[in-house]
Amino acid sequence: MTSAPAGTKNAGRWISTVLTVVFSVLVWLLVGLGNPGFLRLRMLVFSLIVGSAILGACKLLHALLQARLGALPQGRQGLAWAVVYGLGGTLGYSLGVPLAGLLTRVSIGAPPRVVLVNLTVMAALATVVGLALHFYGRLEARLRQSVARLHQAEFAERELEFARAIQRRLQPPEEINGPGFRIAARSLPAAYVAGDFYDTFSLADGLHGVVVGDVSGKGMGAALIMASVKSRLSLLAAGRSVETTLAALNESLLEELAPRDFVALAYARFDPRSGALEIGNAGLPDPYLVSEDGTLMPLSVPGPRLPLGIWRGIAHQSLLLEVPPGGRVLFLTDGVAEAPTERREPLGYEELASLLEAQPRAPILPWLDGILAAVERQAPGDRADDWTLLVLERQ
């Protein structure tokens, strides 16, 4: 990534050297036209000094006037720089000849007419070469900007890959079998890195925790928030009810999240021995209880449903129910129900409920795949948001 700027700098030094030689040889030839004795190899020293003075004058004027002329309209900059470089050629030749004569003790003694011709030629040449250098500099600047943008893109890609690796490592298996229960999940990101997540963990007394969440934003920031929530939720849930767990997590996130960040989350505690399920909901769609015969019932948690990390002191409530044997509880994020259809309208929760009721009974992971396939048929094309489904089945 750094080789291109270094290459352009080396090229710039070579160009300056070549131009010095070009100016010097031209001075040598022009002066020699009026003074044939000047066309000797040792007189090139004189010419090199004059050529260096011309190039130096052009570069000095460029450095002094670059900011001022750069503010001019694009169409007038070329003419302005032509005048500057012409002046640089004239000034460099006028100062370089006496300086070279002083250093080399050489006097060219040209008549005024010849001197005027030499000044005119040097001004014209400096104008042409100076404009070439000017536009070369602009190309070099654009190349550096392109290299910088490419470097930023590569850095962003590495960041996204790192965030995706974090998510892969933190997500539990897509199917978990436990004593008296089975859990399966599918999460389809809309972008390279998802803002959705899910998790399961064991609690005391044989209970099991289940969580599905949706972090605001995308990319590395969302992945880090997700990792933070997943790492602390199982600790906060130990010995706490669903309501107090959500309260503790909300207070914890308020100290960490930026003002516009939040976490929508549904958390449940399940007792596989009795089928008792306690659900809290902080901003996600209602879960569904799907009985063994396919009957569907939304599980609407009472009380505030605000996401976590927005306000202090939100008193989330919980819903307690019994999952019958063979019953399934489906948790989901809003990306599934709000998927845009071919008419560019959200799928909607009524249509999603119809798809769930029409889904044939199958093992839970193929069952989830069937639901996602049905949603994709209704909402083809790129996903506008992440899709996450998690099902808990009592056995």
Phi, psi and chi 1 to 4 in degrees:
 res  aa     phi    psi   chi1   chi2   chi3   chi4
   1 MET       -  -29.9  -65.2  -58.3  -58.0      -
   2 THR   -91.5   -6.4   58.4      -      -      -
   3 SER   -69.4  -33.4   59.0      -      -      -
   4 ALA   -65.4  -48.3      -      -      -      -
   5 PRO   -61.8  -39.9  -25.5   34.8      -      -
   6 ALA   -62.9  -38.9      -      -      -      -
   7 GLY   -65.0  -39.7      -      -      -      -
   8 THR   -68.6  -34.2   55.8      -      -      -
   9 LYS   -66.1  -44.3  -70.8  180.0  179.4  178.9
  10 ASN   -61.6  -41.3  -68.7  -27.2      -      -
  11 ALA   -62.6  -38.9      -      -      -      -
  12 GLY   -62.4  -39.6      -      -      -      -
  13 ARG   -66.7  -41.0  -73.8 -166.4  -70.4  -92.6
  14 TRP   -63.4  -40.1  -85.1  105.6      -      -
  15 ILE   -63.9  -42.4  -71.0  175.2      -      -
  16 SER   -60.8  -41.7  -64.2      -      -      -
  17 THR   -63.8  -45.3  -58.6      -      -      -
  18 VAL   -62.6  -42.4  170.2      -      -      -
  19 LEU   -65.4  -37.7  -70.6  176.2      -      -
  20 THR   -60.0  -44.0  -59.4      -      -      -
  21 VAL   -64.8  -41.4  172.7      -      -      -
  22 VAL   -62.2  -47.8  169.7      -      -      -
  23 PHE   -60.2  -41.8  -79.1  128.1      -      -
  24 SER   -66.0  -44.6  -57.5      -      -      -
  25 VAL   -64.4  -38.5  171.1      -      -      -
  26 LEU   -65.8  -40.2 -171.3   58.5      -      -
  27 VAL   -61.2  -43.3  170.0      -      -      -
  28 TRP   -59.2  -43.1 -174.0   55.0      -      -
  29 LEU   -73.3  -42.7  -67.2  174.7      -      -
  30 LEU   -63.2  -46.1  -76.0  173.9      -      -
  31 VAL   -66.9  -36.1  176.7      -      -      -
  32 GLY   -66.9  -23.7      -      -      -      -
  33 LEU   -63.2  -34.5  -69.3  176.4      -      -
  34 GLY   -95.5   -7.4      -      -      -      -
  35 ASN  -146.4   85.0 -174.5    2.7      -      -
  36 PRO   -55.4  -28.6  -23.8   34.0      -      -
  37 GLY   -67.4  -14.4      -      -      -      -
  38 PHE   -75.9  -20.1 -168.4   77.2      -      -
  39 LEU   -79.5   64.2  -65.0  176.5      -      -
  40 ARG  -125.2  152.6  -66.5 -174.4  -61.0 -134.0
  41 LEU   -61.7  -35.6 -171.6   58.9      -      -
  42 ARG   -70.8  -18.7   64.8 -176.3 -176.3   88.4
  43 MET   -78.5   -4.8  -54.8  -53.3  -69.0      -
  44 LEU   -64.6  -26.5  -83.7  176.8      -      -
  45 VAL   -60.3  -45.8  176.3      -      -      -
  46 PHE   -56.1  -47.1  179.7   95.9      -      -
  47 SER   -67.0  -36.7  -57.0      -      -      -
  48 LEU   -62.7  -37.8  -75.3  171.9      -      -
  49 ILE   -65.9  -43.5  -64.0  173.8      -      -
  50 VAL   -65.4  -44.5  177.7      -      -      -
  51 GLY   -61.1  -40.8      -      -      -      -
  52 SER   -65.3  -36.7  -60.6      -      -      -
  53 ALA   -65.9  -39.6      -      -      -      -
  54 ILE   -64.1  -48.6  -66.0  172.3      -      -
  55 LEU   -63.9  -41.1 -172.8   61.3      -      -
  56 GLY   -63.4  -39.2      -      -      -      -
  57 ALA   -65.1  -40.0      -      -      -      -
  58 CYS   -63.9  -42.7  -69.3      -      -      -
  59 LYS   -68.4  -37.4  -74.2 -171.3  172.2 -177.3
  60 LEU   -64.5  -46.9  177.3   61.2      -      -
  61 LEU   -63.2  -35.7  -69.4  176.8      -      -
  62 HIS   -62.1  -45.8 -177.9  -81.0      -      -
  63 ALA   -66.0  -38.4      -      -      -      -
  64 LEU   -72.3  -33.5  -67.2  175.0      -      -
  65 LEU  -107.8    1.7  -60.9  175.0      -      -
  66 GLN   -60.7  -46.9 -176.5  174.3   12.6      -
  67 ALA   -65.5  -41.7      -      -      -      -
  68 ARG   -67.6  -47.2 -174.8 -178.9  -62.2  -87.6
  69 LEU   -72.7  -27.0  -63.6 -172.0      -      -
  70 GLY   -66.0  -19.7      -      -      -      -
  71 ALA   -83.3   -9.0      -      -      -      -
  72 LEU   -71.9  158.4  -66.2  176.0      -      -
  73 PRO   -57.4  149.2  -23.8   33.1      -      -
  74 GLN   -57.1  -36.8 -163.3   70.9   25.6      -
  75 GLY   -71.1  -21.4      -      -      -      -
  76 ARG   -97.8  -10.0  -63.8  173.8   56.0 -171.9
  77 GLN   -66.6  -40.1  -73.0 -172.2   22.1      -
  78 GLY   -59.8  -45.7      -      -      -      -
  79 LEU   -64.6  -41.4  178.1   60.4      -      -
  80 ALA   -63.2  -42.3      -      -      -      -
  81 TRP   -69.5  -32.4  -78.8  116.0      -      -
  82 ALA   -61.1  -42.6      -      -      -      -
  83 VAL   -64.5  -42.3  173.3      -      -      -
  84 VAL   -63.0  -46.1  168.3      -      -      -
  85 TYR   -71.1  -33.3  -67.8  128.7      -      -
  86 GLY   -62.1  -42.8      -      -      -      -
  87 LEU   -63.5  -38.0  179.3   60.9      -      -
  88 GLY   -63.4  -40.5      -      -      -      -
  89 GLY   -64.3  -43.0      -      -      -      -
  90 THR   -65.4  -46.7  -56.6      -      -      -
  91 LEU   -64.3  -43.2 -178.7   62.3      -      -
  92 GLY   -63.1  -41.2      -      -      -      -
  93 TYR   -68.1  -42.6 -175.8   82.7      -      -
  94 SER   -63.3  -37.8  -60.3      -      -      -
  95 LEU   -85.5  -32.0  -63.4  177.1      -      -
  96 GLY   -70.5  -36.0      -      -      -      -
  97 VAL   -64.6  -51.6  168.6      -      -      -
  98 PRO   -65.7  -33.9   17.7  -29.2      -      -
  99 LEU   -66.1  -43.3  177.1   61.5      -      -
 100 ALA   -65.1  -39.9      -      -      -      -
 101 GLY   -62.8  -37.3      -      -      -      -
 102 LEU   -68.1  -39.5  179.8   63.7      -      -
 103 LEU   -78.4  -34.8  -64.8  177.1      -      -
 104 THR  -103.7   -6.5   61.6      -      -      -
 105 ARG    57.1   42.6  -62.8 -178.7 -179.3 -179.4
 106 VAL  -117.0  133.4  172.0      -      -      -
 107 SER  -120.2  124.4  175.7      -      -      -
 108 ILE   -85.8  -27.8   59.0  175.6      -      -
 109 GLY    54.1   41.1      -      -      -      -
 110 ALA   -80.6  146.1      -      -      -      -
 111 PRO   -68.3  160.5   23.1  -32.9      -      -
 112 PRO   -55.6  -37.9  -24.8   33.9      -      -
 113 ARG   -62.1  -41.8 -177.6  176.1   59.4   82.6
 114 VAL   -67.4  -41.3  174.7      -      -      -
 115 VAL   -61.1  -40.7  172.4      -      -      -
 116 LEU   -64.1  -41.5 -178.4   59.6      -      -
 117 VAL   -62.3  -44.2  170.7      -      -      -
 118 ASN   -61.0  -42.6  -68.3  -13.9      -      -
 119 LEU   -62.5  -42.0  -75.4  173.5      -      -
 120 THR   -63.6  -44.7  -56.7      -      -      -
 121 VAL   -63.7  -44.3  172.0      -      -      -
 122 MET   -64.4  -39.2  -72.2  -59.5  158.6      -
 123 ALA   -63.6  -43.0      -      -      -      -
 124 ALA   -64.9  -45.2      -      -      -      -
 125 LEU   -64.4  -42.4 -180.0   63.0      -      -
 126 ALA   -63.0  -36.0      -      -      -      -
 127 THR   -62.7  -48.9  -60.5      -      -      -
 128 VAL   -63.6  -49.2  173.5      -      -      -
 129 VAL   -67.9  -39.6  173.6      -      -      -
 130 GLY   -62.5  -42.5      -      -      -      -
 131 LEU   -63.2  -38.3  -73.8  176.2      -      -
 132 ALA   -61.9  -43.6      -      -      -      -
 133 LEU   -64.1  -39.4  -79.0  175.3      -      -
 134 HIS   -61.5  -48.4  170.0   67.3      -      -
 135 PHE   -70.9  -30.0  -72.0  111.0      -      -
 136 TYR   -63.6  -41.1  170.7   81.1      -      -
 137 GLY   -62.5  -38.6      -      -      -      -
 138 ARG   -65.5  -40.7  -70.0  178.6   57.6 -177.2
 139 LEU   -63.5  -39.4  -70.6  175.0      -      -
 140 GLU   -63.1  -42.2 -179.2 -176.8    2.2      -
 141 ALA   -63.2  -41.2      -      -      -      -
 142 ARG   -65.1  -37.6  -69.1  179.4 -179.3  176.8
 143 LEU   -63.8  -41.9  176.3   60.0      -      -
 144 ARG   -63.5  -40.0  -70.6 -178.9  179.4  176.9
 145 GLN   -64.0  -40.7  -68.0  173.7   -1.9      -
 146 SER   -63.8  -40.4  -61.4      -      -      -
 147 VAL   -64.5  -41.0  168.6      -      -      -
 148 ALA   -64.2  -43.0      -      -      -      -
 149 ARG   -64.2  -39.3  -73.7 -166.0  -66.2  -93.8
 150 LEU   -63.6  -39.9 -178.7   59.0      -      -
 151 HIS   -63.4  -42.1  178.2   73.4      -      -
 152 GLN   -64.2  -39.7  -68.3  172.9   -5.4      -
 153 ALA   -64.6  -41.0      -      -      -      -
 154 GLU   -65.6  -39.5  -70.7 -179.0   -7.0      -
 155 PHE   -63.7  -43.3  177.8   79.5      -      -
 156 ALA   -63.3  -38.6      -      -      -      -
 157 GLU   -65.3  -40.7 -175.0  175.6   -9.7      -
 158 ARG   -64.5  -37.2  -70.6 -164.2  -59.6  -91.8
 159 GLU   -63.9  -44.1 -177.8 -175.1   63.7      -
 160 LEU   -65.6  -39.3  -70.8  175.1      -      -
 161 GLU   -63.9  -38.7 -178.6   58.5   39.5      -
 162 PHE   -64.9  -43.4  179.7   59.8      -      -
 163 ALA   -63.3  -40.6      -      -      -      -
 164 ARG   -65.7  -37.8 -168.2  176.4 -170.8 -178.5
 165 ALA   -64.3  -38.6      -      -      -      -
 166 ILE   -59.5  -46.1  -70.5  176.4      -      -
 167 GLN   -64.0  -41.4  -70.8 -170.6  -39.3      -
 168 ARG   -61.6  -40.4  -76.1 -162.4  -60.4  -97.5
 169 ARG   -71.6  -31.7  -71.4 -165.3  -65.8  -94.3
 170 LEU   -86.9  -24.2  -68.8  177.6      -      -
 171 GLN   -70.1  134.1  -65.2  -76.9   34.2      -
 172 PRO   -70.8  172.5   24.8  -31.8      -      -
 173 PRO   -58.2  154.8  -22.4   32.4      -      -
 174 GLU   -71.9  -15.1  -67.3 -179.7  -27.2      -
 175 GLU  -142.4  132.3 -172.5  168.8   11.4      -
 176 ILE  -131.7  129.6  -62.2  173.7      -      -
 177 ASN  -110.2  126.6  -66.0  -42.5      -      -
 178 GLY  -129.3  175.9      -      -      -      -
 179 PRO   -67.9  107.5   21.9  -30.6      -      -
 180 GLY    88.0    3.6      -      -      -      -
 181 PHE  -153.6  164.5   70.2   94.3      -      -
 182 ARG  -144.4  139.7 -177.5  174.8  -64.5  162.3
 183 ILE  -128.3  137.8  -65.3  173.3      -      -
 184 ALA  -138.9  151.6      -      -      -      -
 185 ALA  -148.2  150.7      -      -      -      -
 186 ARG  -134.8  134.5  -71.1  -67.1 -163.8 -156.5
 187 SER  -135.2  118.1 -174.3      -      -      -
 188 LEU  -114.2  112.3  -55.8  179.5      -      -
 189 PRO   -75.7  146.2   27.3  -33.2      -      -
 190 ALA   -79.2  -30.2      -      -      -      -
 191 ALA  -122.1 -169.8      -      -      -      -
 192 TYR   -62.2  -36.1 -161.5   79.0      -      -
 193 VAL  -124.3  133.8  178.5      -      -      -
 194 ALA   -89.2  155.3      -      -      -      -
 195 GLY   -97.8  -11.5      -      -      -      -
 196 ASP   -83.8  156.9  -72.2    1.0      -      -
 197 PHE  -156.7  164.6   68.5   94.4      -      -
 198 TYR  -145.4  160.8   64.2   91.0      -      -
 199 ASP  -160.5  156.6 -161.9   10.9      -      -
 200 THR  -138.5  148.3   64.3      -      -      -
 201 PHE  -158.7  155.1   46.9   86.1      -      -
 202 SER   -85.5  144.3  -62.8      -      -      -
 203 LEU  -119.5  178.3  -64.0  166.3      -      -
 204 ALA   -69.1  159.5      -      -      -      -
 205 ASP    62.1   28.3  -60.0  -32.1      -      -
 206 GLY    79.4    5.1      -      -      -      -
 207 LEU   -77.9  162.9  -59.0 -177.9      -      -
 208 HIS  -135.3  135.1 -156.2   78.9      -      -
 209 GLY   -98.5  141.8      -      -      -      -
 210 VAL  -132.7  134.6  175.4      -      -      -
 211 VAL  -140.7  140.3   59.6      -      -      -
 212 VAL  -130.0  131.6  173.6      -      -      -
 213 GLY  -138.1  163.7      -      -      -      -
 214 ASP  -140.1  110.3 -175.6   -4.2      -      -
 215 VAL   -88.4  136.6  177.7      -      -      -
 216 SER   -64.7  143.6   62.6      -      -      -
 217 GLY    86.3 -177.6      -      -      -      -
 218 LYS  -141.1  177.3  -64.1  -70.8 -175.2  -68.8
 219 GLY    80.0 -158.0      -      -      -      -
 220 MET   -61.4  -39.7 -171.0   65.1  178.0      -
 221 GLY   -60.7  -46.9      -      -      -      -
 222 ALA   -64.6  -38.4      -      -      -      -
 223 ALA   -63.6  -39.5      -      -      -      -
 224 LEU   -68.8  -40.3  -68.4  175.7      -      -
 225 ILE   -62.9  -43.7  -65.5  173.6      -      -
 226 MET   -57.2  -45.9 -180.0 -155.5   75.8      -
 227 ALA   -62.7  -38.3      -      -      -      -
 228 SER   -66.0  -44.1  175.8      -      -      -
 229 VAL   -63.5  -46.3  172.4      -      -      -
 230 LYS   -63.9  -35.9  -73.2  168.6   63.3   68.8
 231 SER   -72.9  -31.1   64.3      -      -      -
 232 ARG   -98.4  -20.5   72.0 -177.9   66.4 -178.9
 233 LEU   -63.7  -44.7 -178.6   58.0      -      -
 234 SER   -63.6  -31.7   58.4      -      -      -
 235 LEU   -72.4  -43.2  -60.8  176.2      -      -
 236 LEU   -67.4  -29.8  -67.1  174.3      -      -
 237 ALA   -75.8  -18.4      -      -      -      -
 238 ALA   -63.6  120.1      -      -      -      -
 239 GLY    74.7    8.7      -      -      -      -
 240 ARG  -117.3  153.7  -73.6 -170.6  171.3   99.0
 241 SER   -76.4  174.0   65.9      -      -      -
 242 VAL   -61.7  -43.2  167.1      -      -      -
 243 GLU   -63.1  -47.0  -64.5  175.0   -3.4      -
 244 THR   -71.7  -29.0   55.7      -      -      -
 245 THR   -65.5  -45.4  -62.0      -      -      -
 246 LEU   -64.3  -37.5  -68.2  179.7      -      -
 247 ALA   -64.4  -43.5      -      -      -      -
 248 ALA   -66.8  -40.2      -      -      -      -
 249 LEU   -67.0  -38.6 -178.2   58.7      -      -
 250 ASN   -61.8  -46.4 -178.3   60.0      -      -
 251 GLU   -63.4  -36.9  -64.0  -58.1  -50.5      -
 252 SER   -66.7  -41.4  175.8      -      -      -
 253 LEU   -71.1  -29.5  -70.2  174.4      -      -
 254 LEU   -60.5  -29.6  -78.3  169.9      -      -
 255 GLU   -80.5  -12.5  -56.7  -61.8  -32.0      -
 256 GLU  -113.4  -39.2  175.1 -176.2  -20.1      -
 257 LEU   -80.5  151.3  -60.6 -176.2      -      -
 258 ALA   -71.1  163.5      -      -      -      -
 259 PRO   -54.5  -33.7  -27.3   34.2      -      -
 260 ARG   -97.8    2.6  -65.5 -173.6  179.0 -178.3
 261 ASP   -88.8  150.4  -68.9  -22.6      -      -
 262 PHE  -160.1  169.1   60.2   85.9      -      -
 263 VAL  -132.1  115.6  177.4      -      -      -
 264 ALA   -86.5  133.9      -      -      -      -
 265 LEU  -154.5  139.5 -178.6  143.8      -      -
 266 ALA  -117.1  128.9      -      -      -      -
 267 TYR  -128.8  137.1  166.9   57.3      -      -
 268 ALA  -137.5  147.1      -      -      -      -
 269 ARG  -112.8  128.4  -72.7  162.2   45.8  100.6
 270 PHE  -122.6  133.4  179.0   61.6      -      -
 271 ASP  -107.6  102.8 -173.4  -13.3      -      -
 272 PRO   -67.3  -17.3   21.6  -30.4      -      -
 273 ARG   -74.3  -41.4  -64.5  161.9  -61.4 -171.5
 274 SER  -104.5  -14.8   63.3      -      -      -
 275 GLY    82.3    5.0      -      -      -      -
 276 ALA   -69.6  133.0      -      -      -      -
 277 LEU  -132.4  124.2 -178.2   70.2      -      -
 278 GLU  -110.2  121.1 -176.8 -172.5   11.4      -
 279 ILE  -117.6  135.1  -58.9  176.1      -      -
 280 GLY  -120.3  144.3      -      -      -      -
 281 ASN  -133.2  120.9 -164.9  -22.2      -      -
 282 ALA  -119.8   68.0      -      -      -      -
 283 GLY   103.7    1.3      -      -      -      -
 284 LEU   -97.8  163.7  -77.4 -170.1      -      -
 285 PRO   -61.8  159.9  -20.9   31.9      -      -
 286 ASP   -60.0  133.1  -71.7  -23.2      -      -
 287 PRO   -68.1  169.0  -14.9   29.0      -      -
 288 TYR  -123.4  137.7  -67.5   96.3      -      -
 289 LEU   -97.1  119.5  174.8   61.9      -      -
 290 VAL  -112.2  113.2 -175.6      -      -      -
 291 SER   -74.8  172.1   62.5      -      -      -
 292 GLU   -64.8  -26.2 -163.9  167.0   12.0      -
 293 ASP   -90.1    4.8   61.9    2.1      -      -
 294 GLY    95.6   -1.2      -      -      -      -
 295 THR   -64.8  137.4  -56.0      -      -      -
 296 LEU  -113.9  134.4 -165.6   70.0      -      -
 297 MET  -139.7  121.2 -178.0  177.1   71.9      -
 298 PRO   -68.1  145.0  -11.8   24.3      -      -
 299 LEU  -110.8   93.7  -58.4  176.4      -      -
 300 SER   -94.0  115.4 -177.0      -      -      -
 301 VAL   -80.1  132.7  176.8      -      -      -
 302 PRO   -74.3  170.0   28.5  -35.3      -      -
 303 GLY    83.0 -170.4      -      -      -      -
 304 PRO   -61.1  143.9  -18.8   30.3      -      -
 305 ARG  -122.7   21.4  -63.3  -82.4  -68.1  -87.8
 306 LEU   -67.7  145.2  -68.4  173.4      -      -
 307 PRO   -62.2  166.5  -20.8   32.6      -      -
 308 LEU   -85.3  149.6  -56.3  178.1      -      -
 309 GLY    89.3   10.5      -      -      -      -
 310 ILE  -100.1  -57.1  -64.1  179.8      -      -
 311 TRP  -125.0  153.2  -71.7  -19.9      -      -
 312 ARG   -85.4  145.0 -166.4  174.9  -60.2  -83.4
 313 GLY    78.0   20.9      -      -      -      -
 314 ILE   -71.3  127.1  -58.6  175.2      -      -
 315 ALA   -97.3   83.3      -      -      -      -
 316 HIS   -69.6  141.4  -70.2   96.3      -      -
 317 GLN  -105.3  178.4  -60.5 -178.8   27.6      -
 318 SER  -133.9  163.3   62.6      -      -      -
 319 LEU  -120.3  129.1  174.7   68.3      -      -
 320 LEU  -111.0  129.7 -174.2   62.6      -      -
 321 LEU  -147.8  170.7   68.0  144.0      -      -
 322 GLU  -113.2  125.4  179.6 -178.8  -17.2      -
 323 VAL   -85.9  121.0 -179.3      -      -      -
 324 PRO   -70.7  158.9   26.9  -34.6      -      -
 325 PRO   -56.7  132.6  -25.8   34.9      -      -
 326 GLY    83.7   -8.3      -      -      -      -
 327 GLY   -75.1  153.8      -      -      -      -
 328 ARG  -127.9  140.3  -63.9  171.8  174.4  176.2
 329 VAL  -113.8  121.4  178.6      -      -      -
 330 LEU  -104.8  119.2  178.3   67.1      -      -
 331 PHE  -100.8  146.3  -61.0   85.8      -      -
 332 LEU  -153.0  157.3   67.9  154.3      -      -
 333 THR   -96.2  165.0   56.4      -      -      -
 334 ASP   -70.5  -14.4   56.3    6.3      -      -
 335 GLY   -62.5  -27.6      -      -      -      -
 336 VAL   -70.9  -51.9 -179.9      -      -      -
 337 ALA   -72.3  -25.2      -      -      -      -
 338 GLU   -99.2   14.5  -63.9  176.0    3.3      -
 339 ALA   -62.2  132.0      -      -      -      -
 340 PRO   -74.1  132.4   24.2  -31.0      -      -
 341 THR   -84.8 -176.9   63.9      -      -      -
 342 GLU   -63.5  -24.3  -68.8 -179.3  -27.8      -
 343 ARG   -84.1    6.5  -59.7 -173.8  -56.9  -85.9
 344 ARG    62.6   29.3  -50.4  -51.0  -60.0  171.0
 345 GLU  -114.8  148.9  -62.4  175.5   -5.7      -
 346 PRO   -59.7  146.2  -20.1   31.4      -      -
 347 LEU   -56.4  -46.6  177.3   66.8      -      -
 348 GLY    92.6  152.9      -      -      -      -
 349 TYR   -75.6  -29.5  -69.5   92.6      -      -
 350 GLU   -66.7  -44.0  -68.4 -174.9    3.2      -
 351 GLU   -66.6  -38.2 -178.7   64.6   22.9      -
 352 LEU   -62.5  -42.5  176.4   61.6      -      -
 353 ALA   -61.7  -38.7      -      -      -      -
 354 SER   -64.4  -40.0  -61.1      -      -      -
 355 LEU   -64.7  -37.9  -65.0  178.7      -      -
 356 LEU   -66.6  -42.2  -66.4  176.4      -      -
 357 GLU   -67.1  -30.8  -69.6  176.0  -23.6      -
 358 ALA   -84.4   -7.9      -      -      -      -
 359 GLN   -74.8  123.4 -172.9   62.2   31.5      -
 360 PRO   -64.2  151.2  -16.5   28.6      -      -
 361 ARG   -66.9  133.5 -176.6   79.4  175.1 -174.8
 362 ALA  -157.5  167.4      -      -      -      -
 363 PRO   -52.3  151.3  -26.9   34.8      -      -
 364 ILE   -61.9  -37.3   52.5  176.3      -      -
 365 LEU   -70.6  -47.8 -160.5   54.0      -      -
 366 PRO   -61.4  -31.8  -22.9   33.7      -      -
 367 TRP   -61.9  -44.7 -174.8   68.1      -      -
 368 LEU   -62.7  -41.9  -73.7 -177.3      -      -
 369 ASP   -61.4  -37.0  -69.4  -24.2      -      -
 370 GLY   -66.0  -39.3      -      -      -      -
 371 ILE   -62.9  -47.3  -65.1  172.6      -      -
 372 LEU   -62.9  -38.6  -70.1  173.1      -      -
 373 ALA   -64.2  -38.6      -      -      -      -
 374 ALA   -66.6  -39.4      -      -      -      -
 375 VAL   -65.9  -40.7  172.8      -      -      -
 376 GLU   -65.1  -31.9  -73.5  178.9  -24.5      -
 377 ARG   -67.7  -34.9  -74.1 -167.8  -66.0  -90.7
 378 GLN   -80.5  -29.5  -63.2  -69.7  -28.7      -
 379 ALA  -129.0   72.5      -      -      -      -
 380 PRO   -74.5  170.1   28.6  -33.5      -      -
 381 GLY    94.0 -170.5      -      -      -      -
 382 ASP   -67.9  143.4  -64.4  -24.8      -      -
 383 ARG   -76.1  135.1  -74.5 -178.3  -70.3  -84.2
 384 ALA   -83.7  -19.8      -      -      -      -
 385 ASP  -150.2  165.6 -162.4    0.9      -      -
 386 ASP   -66.7  147.7  -54.3  -35.1      -      -
 387 TRP  -114.8  123.3  -63.9    0.5      -      -
 388 THR  -136.2  128.5  -61.3      -      -      -
 389 LEU  -127.3  137.4  -62.3  173.3      -      -
 390 LEU  -136.7  131.9 -178.2  143.5      -      -
 391 VAL  -120.8  133.8   58.5      -      -      -
 392 LEU  -111.8  122.5  166.0   67.2      -      -
 393 GLU  -114.7  130.8  179.9 -175.2   70.1      -
 394 ARG   -88.8  130.7 -177.8 -172.6  177.1 -169.5
 395 GLN  -103.0      -  -65.5 -178.5  -48.2      -
